[in-house]
């Protein structure tokens, strides 16, 4: 299990593990304790891995 502030490798790339969004914009964010993976798109954090959502509009990812 990752500790707060650890840098971990996910299947998407390196991520900062924390409960709140990282200030790092050059890495993914591994949300603890859920271990969902998010990325920054310039407008917000978007979840790319984790709990599934029933409906996602075409071309969109769930907002984090």
N, C-alpha and C positions, 0 to 999 in steps of 0.2 A: 504494500500500500504506500502511496506517495504521501509525503509530509508537506505541510504548507510551505510554499516558496521553492520547492524542489523543481528542478528542470528535468522533465521526463520525455522520453521518446514515445510518440504514438504512431499509429499507422499513417497519419497525415503529416507528421513532422514533429519537431521539438515543441514542447508546450511548458508553460508555467503552471504548476499545480497550486490552486488557491480556492478559497470560498468565494471571493469576489473577483470581478474581471481584473486582469493584469493591466498595468500601464504599458507593458511591452506590446508594441504593435508589429514586431518582426517575428513573433512566435504565436502558436496556437495557445489556447487557454484550456486547461483540464480542470473543470469545476469539481471541487471536492464538497461533500463526500460522494456525490453522484457519479463522478468520473465521466461526465459528458464532455465532449470536445467541441470547442467553439473556435471560429476564426473571425478576425476583424476585417470588414469590407470597406472601411472608410466612413461608414455611417452607423455602425453598431456591431455587436457580436452576434454571429449566426451559428446555430448548432449544426454540426456536421456528423455527430455521432452521439448516440445515447438513446434515451427513451423514445419510442416511435410515436408519431402523431398520426391520427387516422386520415386527415386530409391535408395535403400540401398543394397549393395552387401550382400549376405548371410553371417551371422555371424559378420557383421561389423556395427558399429554405426557411425553417421556423426561426423566428427572431429570438435571441437570448436575452 
